[in-house]
């Protein structure tokens, strides 16, 4: 899983039928423990997250399984909204 922050929304009026009804949000991953910068990505939201929320994101086959939509063309899904987090301050942006 990835910890990230929701920094925006994506609207797509034309998309694969299996994506209808899904909300898409732009995620900025937290800085990794190695200090490498991560690139932003888009994730489907199934928990009602909003801009500014810290979230848990799953990717790959686990993401598709969380949607319960057979063969959905999705690579990342927000599966949780973080209420609190205790880590070394250097870990997060």
Backbone as a ProteinNet text record, in pm:
[ID]
protein_1_A
[PRIMARY]
XXXXXXXXXXXXXXXXXXXXXXXXXXXXXXXXXXXXXXXXXXXXXXXXXXXXXXXXXXXXXXXXXXXXXXXXXXXXXXXXXXXXXXXXXXXXX
[TERTIARY]
83.3	0	87.3	27.9	97.1	22.3	96.8	38.3	55.5	-51.9	-44.1	-145.1	-139.7	-232.7	-309.2	-439	-522	-497.1	-453.3	-421	-508.2	-599.5	-684.4	-783.3	-865.8	-968.1	-949.1	-1001.4	-996.7	-1138.8	-1179.7	-1309.5	-1284.6	-1354.5	-1342.7	-1483.1	-1532.1	-1667.1	-1669.8	-1557	-1548.4	-1446.3	-1492.1	-1404.7	-1463.6	-1386.9	-1433	-1560.2	-1656.3	-1784	-1766.8	-1665	-1643.3	-1599.5	-1564.7	-1522.7	-1637.1	-1752.5	-1866.8	-1904	-1929.5	-1968.6	-1853.7	-1730.6	-1614.8	-1565.2	-1518.5	-1457.7	-1306.6	-1238	-1092.9	-1026.2	-923.4	-851.9	-702.7	-636.9	-492.8	-423.7	-326.6	-256.1	-109.4	-61.2	82	132.8	214.8	265.4	355.6	356.5	448.5	590.3	680.9	822.5	861.3	933.3	972.3	1081.9	1102	1204.1	1343.6	1361.9	1491.9	1511.5	1404.8	1414.5	1389.8	1360	1334.3	1199.6	1193.2	1067.7	979.5	851.8	757	673.1	626.6	544.1	396.8	320.1	177.1	110.4	-5.9	-80.4	-228.6	-310.4	-456	-503.2	-597.2	-653.8	-805.7	-872.7	-1017.7	-1046.7	-1153	-1187.5	-1313.3	-1303.1	-1420.7	-1461.1	-1393.5	-1421.5	-1470.2	-1480.8	-1529.8	-1425	-1302.6	-1195	-1214.3	-1146.8	-1153.7	-1017.1	-1010.4	-884.3	-834.5	-708	-644.9	-638.5	-714.5	-713	-584.8	-533.3	-427	-495.2	-447.1	-517	-423.4	-483.4	-414.7	-456.2	-357.9	-384.5	-323.4	-399.5	-346.7	-335.6	-238.5	-214.5	-217.3	-225.4	-217.6	-340.5	-318.8	-431.9	-512.3	-448.6	-521.7	-619.4	-581.3	-669.4	-791.6	-770.1	-883	-975.8	-919.1	-1000.9	-1086.7	-1036.5	-1112.5	-1234	-1234.6	-1346.4	-1465.8	-1444	-1550	-1612.9	-1532.3	-1576	-1482.7	-1536.5	-1453.4	-1381.7	-1251	-1166.2	-1168.8	-1184.5	-1183.4	-1042.8	-1032.1	-900.7	-848.5	-821.7	-779.1	-649.4	-555.1	-426.2	-410.2	-488.9	-475.7	-613.2	-636.6	-764	-737.1	-809	-803	-891.7	-831.4	-905.5	-923.1	-866.7	-882.9	-846.1	-912.8	-879.7	-810.3	-692.6	-613	-662.6	-700.2	-743.2	-623.2	-528.1	-405.6	-292.2	-171.6	-53.3	62.9	133.1	249.6	372.4	454.8	581.1	682.4	807.7	912.6	875.3	886.6	846	913.9	1032.8	1106	1041	958.1	896.4	795	714.2	607.2	647.4	587.3	613.7	540.5
-118.3	0	124.1	231.1	359.6	461.7	543.3	656.9	777.6	852.8	970.1	1075.1	1187.3	1297.6	1327.2	1347.8	1382.9	1530	1555.8	1693.3	1745.1	1662.9	1709.6	1604.4	1643.6	1556	1544	1435.5	1414	1388.1	1455.2	1430.9	1377.9	1272	1213.9	1177.5	1250.3	1221.9	1100.8	1070.7	953.3	858.3	738.6	639.4	500.5	399.3	261	247.6	170.9	152.9	104.3	24.2	-30.2	76.4	194.9	303.9	399.3	379.5	466.4	458.1	572.9	578.8	589.6	574.6	587	731.1	774	905.7	886.6	976.1	966.2	1086.6	1059.4	1164.1	1156.3	1272	1280.2	1264.3	1173.4	1140.2	1178.8	1243.9	1270	1178.1	1077.2	984.4	1056.8	1007.6	1060.5	1026.2	1109.7	1086	950.8	870.6	738.6	750.5	643.8	641.5	664.9	635.1	655.5	799.8	879.1	1019.6	1045.2	940.8	958.7	1026.6	1115	1180.6	1083.5	1082.3	998.7	1085.4	1026.8	1102	1086.9	1189.5	1184	1082.5	1032.2	936.1	951.3	885.3	890.1	758.7	769.4	650.2	662.3	549.7	545	553.1	623.6	642.8	564.3	471.7	394.3	424.4	521.9	549.7	691.7	774.6	910.2	1009.4	992.7	1086.1	1218.6	1320.3	1452	1518.2	1631.3	1703.7	1740.8	1713.9	1741.7	1622.3	1516.3	1397.5	1317.5	1261.5	1162.3	1027.1	946.8	824.1	704.8	585.1	459.5	417.2	385.2	346.6	209.8	124.9	-3.6	-2.2	-76.9	-78.8	-221.6	-232.1	-361.2	-447.2	-578.3	-671.6	-652.6	-610.3	-582.8	-466.8	-369.3	-256.1	-303.4	-382.5	-432.6	-518.5	-599.2	-684.7	-602.1	-488.7	-405.5	-340.5	-329.1	-267.6	-360.3	-489.4	-588.1	-567.3	-518.6	-503.2	-589.7	-693.3	-787.4	-716.5	-737.1	-684	-531.6	-461.2	-314	-265.1	-170.1	-119.1	-15	-59.7	29.9	-23	66.9	28.3	73.3	171	220.8	256.3	220.2	247	298.8	405.8	455.8	365.5	299.3	203.7	250.4	365.1	415.2	561.3	629.6	767.7	762.5	821	815.2	920.7	875.8	967.9	1023.7	937	982.5	889.4	942.2	869	908.8	810.7	838.8	780.7	871.7	832.3	942.2	913	1013.5	1127.7	1250.9	1368	1377.9	1325.6	1329.7	1242.6	1147.6	1054.9	1122.8	1212.9	1276.1	1414.2	1457.9	1592.2	1693.7
0	0	0	-45.6	-56	29	101.1	171.7	82.2	62.6	-23.1	18.1	-51.8	-26.5	-154	-140.9	-255.8	-288	-412.5	-451.6	-565.4	-615.3	-724.3	-768.8	-865	-921.5	-1071.9	-1127.8	-1272.2	-1319.5	-1427	-1489.5	-1629	-1664.8	-1798.3	-1845.4	-1943.3	-1991.7	-2083.8	-2146.7	-2233.8	-2174.2	-2141.4	-2080.1	-2099.1	-2064.7	-2070.1	-1985.9	-2033.7	-1963.6	-1820.2	-1795.2	-1661.4	-1562	-1610.6	-1522.3	-1488.1	-1550.7	-1521.8	-1374.4	-1313.8	-1173.7	-1076.1	-1123.8	-1035.3	-1031.8	-915.3	-899.5	-904.5	-976.1	-990	-925.3	-844.7	-773.6	-803.8	-798.4	-822.2	-686.9	-681.8	-558.1	-568	-462.8	-449.5	-339.5	-375	-273.4	-173.5	-49.8	49.7	9.5	53.7	25.8	84.7	8.7	56.4	161.7	232.8	337	279.6	150.5	87.9	43.8	50.6	12.1	-135	-211.8	-354.6	-375.3	-474.7	-509.1	-586.9	-557.7	-629.7	-722.1	-830	-923.9	-888.9	-922	-893.7	-985.7	-943.1	-1023.7	-993.4	-1073.8	-1058.8	-997.8	-903.1	-839.3	-835.6	-853.2	-835.4	-685.6	-650	-509.1	-475.9	-379.1	-338.3	-194.3	-130.6	10.4	36.3	-66.9	-48.4	-3	-45.6	-10.4	-82.8	-33.1	-94.7	-97.3	-164.5	-176	-36.9	-12.9	115.9	209.1	178.9	264	244.5	353.6	346.1	330.2	235.7	199.6	188.4	194.5	165.9	25.9	-56.5	-194.8	-219.3	-285.4	-328.3	-479.8	-532.1	-676.6	-730.5	-861.3	-929.5	-911	-902.7	-895.2	-767	-659	-534.7	-554.9	-634.3	-663.2	-740.5	-842.3	-921.5	-835.5	-746.3	-660	-565.8	-521.2	-427.2	-492.3	-624.7	-695.8	-712.5	-711.7	-736.9	-874.5	-969.7	-1108.4	-1192	-1253.2	-1328.2	-1443.1	-1451	-1558.6	-1571.2	-1460.6	-1464.5	-1499.3	-1592.3	-1632.6	-1532.8	-1410.2	-1302.8	-1243.8	-1218	-1161.3	-1017.1	-971.1	-834.5	-779.1	-652.3	-586.5	-445.7	-408.3	-271.1	-187.3	-86.6	-5	138.9	174.4	310.4	322.4	414.7	449.3	585	593.5	715.9	814.6	934.1	1040	1115.7	1145.2	1212	1171.8	1184.4	1141.5	1231.1	1283.5	1366.2	1297.6	1244.2	1181.6	1207.3	1177.3	1184.9	1092.1	1137.6	1061.9	925.8	911.8	784.5	677.8	720.5	626	535.9	590.4	514.3	467.3	358	306.7	391
[MASK]
+++++++++++++++++++++++++++++++++++++++++++++++++++++++++++++++++++++++++++++++++++++++++++++

